């Protein structure tokens, strides 16, 4: 490195490597210490370029620190503390190691100054986070984890292809904003890699599939890092890319519709991640460089990512607590739990109000920046459709989740009801801290606004904005109770785009088992009949020829030579004198015969 510079991700990786060796008696202290050190390191980072390493003919930059990377690094490291505190009582060290490695991948990608470093940390996120799904230990979790890994591997390959094409054209791996006005094939491949992690439809079904099957604390980490790291990458790489605006609006509405239909509380929250990230993606698409509207949109995307990590983490902690305490996460198996879990109910309610953009809560001061940018960009349809999606958010997350878990009809079994109670202290502490932050951000806007990449000239607490928001929320609440019977969850599965690759996988398996296997068998039979059998017959004939003819001739010659040799041996007497006499006699006869022939 050009100078000594400690990367925040390196602290996490170091802590994760040593964690299994830490005695269990002091392990909880280690679990709290390492994320606190990471947060402290992020908080004290100076702006600039650090951690440069020369690799072959390229310079890798591990530390590019500016306002954009800092706002994401701040909230990621803060969420590492909260998530670790929430799962502090989990005794399996490997689960903490996977979570910290996952966070390290996210933080490493955020501070990456070149595309190679970005790709390395990007893949580290994918291959470490899958264990947070597998550790739940169910058959469904194993399958969901494999699908998650396959989809993210495909996204990583797209990203790598784009990086290589970009280097071939520019001879540079520097990670800066690309030319979105004239995007090349490289830019499109890189963007596809980004939007797959952002769960943009139709590349989104991995998210509810996997996050709903994660461990109770693993899903708290999952909901915070992958999609928001992708939002950061979009802000850094392709701000102002027009296609992101309609894609973001589609996400916002699509996620709302499926969340309303969902029966599993954590899958509902997972679908709503798609909706909320849609606001951020639309904000990036509106983020034309150098314009006031573009700066407002990028600020809105960053602010909403910051707020979303907190309130979505709080909601996953609340529903994860219900799963951890009762073993159930489906609405049709819950109800009436406010009597048994009052603190969990309160914290989850705060998360629901925050995500619904109630005044004095965090979502109110972040989401509205993107909506305002939509209206100010003269794309009125963007602003109106995002407001519609906001009403849907309150419908399912602000009303449906609290009502059907803590109120409504009690569908709990006797065992579920007996197990239900508020959790251990560390889970309550994590939810309490996050609840405080959700309210604090909503009440004291400078805390968040001063971190944003651009100077903020936005005031959410105008009389018009407050009254408009309250009208939308009140009419949504009225509609919820009017159509309560229609909105009652049912034990059914809603088909999504994952049906394509699920059925597609079954189709490939059928092809492999039957048509392809039949062809393989036929080719093998043809080879056996037309190639192997004649070859064996030829070999047999050659063997017979070798044994009967060649060996016969060789053996006959050998026998003849041996016979002649035997006759010569018979002439030998064993005495040297006798042998010489015979030899001279034969020589004399030969000489006489030769002379007679010559004369």
Beta strands, then each sheet from edge to edge (+ up, - down):
strand 1: 48-55
strand 2: 58-65
sheet 1: 1+ 2-
end
